Amino acid sequence: MDFHLEFTPKPFDVKINHQQNLLLIGSCFTEQIGTKLANHKFAVLDNPNGILFNPSSIAKSISSYINNKQYTETDLFYQNECWNSWEHHSRFSHPDKKICLAAINGSQDTAHDFLKKADWLLITLGSAFVYQLENNKVVANCHKVPTDKFVKRLLSADEIFADLQSMIENAVTFNPGLQIIFTISPVRHLRDGFVENNRSKATLIQAVHQLVEKNGNCFYFPAYELVIDDLRDYRFFAEDMVHPNYAATNYVWEKFMAACIDESSQQLMKEITVIVAAKNHKPFNPTSEQHKKFLQTNLAKVKKLQQQFSYLNLEEEAAFFNSDKI
């Protein structure tokens, strides 16, 4: 008897490889996938605005990278003894206004340059709910401002489609070779309510599939369905019953590799995994001859990969294993 119905996503017609650049934007699930890509030595830029959840803020952030928007003091507000931006995560907040602006605009410059040469844009949408100020401005982060300062509402599928379609058109004009992967975050926004969370996810799914059907450069990866319908068990959630746990994230990652990353890069990833594991190894006796040999062996592996694949950034690993340390 089967107690589990496994779902295998359809492989993409065009796949990711190590010579390409990937810009990732969206929820905390984006950062989990981005970390795994970075650990396998893909060229990645992850969430230049910090974590974003709603499609309106995500579309606005990408447009700001295209235009290389530079923020000024009038774009900031003071709350909880820090200067903050309504369009950025609290990781940019700072007691010093100039430091806050420098971090934001430095990230803008980096994102602008990276998006111009990016091959892939991976967008993970978290929620169709938005929080608006009195002037109807949608905020990306509430920064612990009292909830009575906002109006909360659910975007319609048509609104989401319009925002993201406009963004796609602008992005392709800016970078004609750009390809876009959409995912829906499997993180459950239960603070909105059980029914409301499902309405939100359904709205996102409807809008994204319309976008994929309309745009030949857009793809859908079913991260949400893999967790909710394939794994389908609270064992695969963290203690908060909201976030997918380590096992679930790894499961989705394995499916992502099979569907979205080409075979040659998958083979290369296996070699990189061995090197990274060796780098993280804690020696019992760092001064022993055995450990010195261990370092030399792995340095040789790194140098071989550097010679074969010059586009890989293995400088950190090479420095770690370098015989000068021995």
Long-range contacts (C-beta under 8 A, 24 or more apart in sequence): 4-230, 5-230, 6-230, 7-222, 7-225, 7-226, 7-229, 7-230, 8-255, 8-258, 9-221, 9-222, 9-226, 9-255, 9-258, 9-259, 10-259, 11-258, 11-259, 11-260, 12-219, 12-259, 12-260, 14-179, 15-260, 15-261, 15-262, 15-265, 16-42, 16-119, 16-120, 16-260, 16-261, 16-262, 16-265, 17-261, 17-262, 17-264, 17-265, 18-42, 18-43, 18-265, 18-268, 18-309, 18-311, 18-312, 19-311, 20-119, 20-120, 21-45, 21-114, 21-117, 21-118, 21-119, 21-120, 22-118, 22-119, 22-120, 22-121, 22-122, 23-48, 23-111, 23-114, 23-115, 23-118, 23-120, 23-121, 23-122, 24-121, 24-122, 24-123, 24-124, 25-49, 25-52, 25-58, 25-61, 25-62, 25-121, 25-122, 25-123, 25-124, 26-51, 26-52, 26-53, 26-58, 26-122, 26-123, 26-124, 26-125, 26-126, 26-183, 26-185, 27-51, 27-52, 27-53, 27-124, 27-125, 27-126, 27-185, 27-187, 28-126, 28-185, 28-187, 28-243, 29-124, 29-126, 29-183, 29-185, 29-186, 29-187, 29-223, 29-244, 29-249, 30-122, 30-123, 30-124, 30-185, 32-249, 33-122, 33-124, 33-252, 33-253, 33-256, 34-122, 36-253, 39-276, 40-269, 40-272, 40-273, 41-272, 41-312, 41-313, 41-314, 43-313, 45-110, 45-111, 45-114, 45-118, 47-89, 48-107, 48-108, 48-110, 48-111, 48-114, 49-87, 49-88, 49-89, 49-107, 49-140, 50-88, 50-89, 50-90, 50-91, 50-92, 50-141, 51-89, 52-89, 52-126, 52-140, 53-125, 53-126, 53-127, 53-140, 53-185, 53-189, 54-125, 54-126, 54-127, 54-128, 54-129, 54-130, 54-138, 54-140, 54-155, 55-125, 55-128, 55-155, 55-160, 55-163, 55-164, 55-204, 55-207, 56-130, 56-138, 56-155, 56-159, 56-160, 56-163, 57-87, 57-130, 57-138, 57-139, 57-140, 58-123, 58-125, 58-164, 58-167, 59-163, 59-164, 59-166, 59-167, 60-87, 60-138, 60-140, 60-163, 61-87, 61-140, 62-115, 62-121, 62-167, 62-170, 62-171, 63-167, 63-170, 64-108, 65-108, 65-111, 65-112, 65-115, 66-112, 66-115, 66-170, 66-171, 66-174, 68-108, 68-109, 68-112, 69-108, 70-105, 70-108, 71-101, 71-104, 71-105, 71-108, 72-101, 73-97, 73-101, 76-100, 76-101, 79-143, 79-144, 79-145, 80-143, 80-144, 84-141, 84-143, 86-133, 86-137, 86-139, 86-140, 86-141, 86-143, 87-139, 87-140, 88-140, 88-141, 89-140, 89-141, 90-141, 90-143, 93-143, 115-171, 115-174, 115-175, 115-178, 116-174, 116-175, 117-175, 118-175, 118-178, 119-177, 119-178, 119-179, 120-178, 120-179, 120-180, 120-181, 121-171, 121-178, 121-179, 121-180, 121-181, 122-180, 122-181, 122-183, 123-164, 123-180, 123-181, 123-182, 123-183, 124-182, 124-183, 124-184, 124-185, 124-223, 125-182, 125-183, 125-184, 125-185, 125-204, 125-208, 126-185, 126-187, 126-189, 127-189, 127-192, 127-197, 127-200, 127-204, 128-154, 128-155, 128-160, 128-199, 128-200, 128-201, 128-203, 128-204, 128-207, 129-153, 129-154, 129-155, 129-189, 129-192, 129-196, 129-200, 130-154, 130-155, 154-196, 154-199, 154-200, 154-203, 155-203, 156-203, 157-203, 157-206, 157-207, 157-210, 158-207, 160-203, 160-204, 160-207, 161-207, 161-210, 161-211, 164-207, 164-208, 164-211, 165-211, 165-214, 165-215, 168-211, 168-215, 168-217, 168-218, 172-217, 178-217, 179-217, 179-218, 179-219, 180-215, 180-217, 180-218, 180-219, 181-218, 181-219, 181-220, 181-221, 181-260, 182-208, 182-211, 182-212, 182-218, 182-219, 182-220, 182-221, 183-220, 183-221, 183-222, 183-223, 183-224, 184-208, 184-222, 184-223, 184-224, 185-223, 185-224, 186-223, 186-224, 186-226, 186-227, 186-228, 186-244, 186-248, 186-252, 187-242, 187-243, 187-244, 188-237, 188-241, 188-242, 189-242, 190-241, 190-242, 219-260, 221-256, 221-259, 221-260, 223-252, 223-256, 226-251, 226-252, 226-255, 227-252, 268-305, 268-309, 268-312, 271-301, 271-305, 272-305, 272-312, 274-301, 275-301, 275-302, 275-305, 275-314, 275-317, 276-317, 278-321, 279-317, 279-320, 279-321, 292-326, 295-321, 295-323, 295-325, 295-326, 296-321, 296-323, 296-326, 299-323
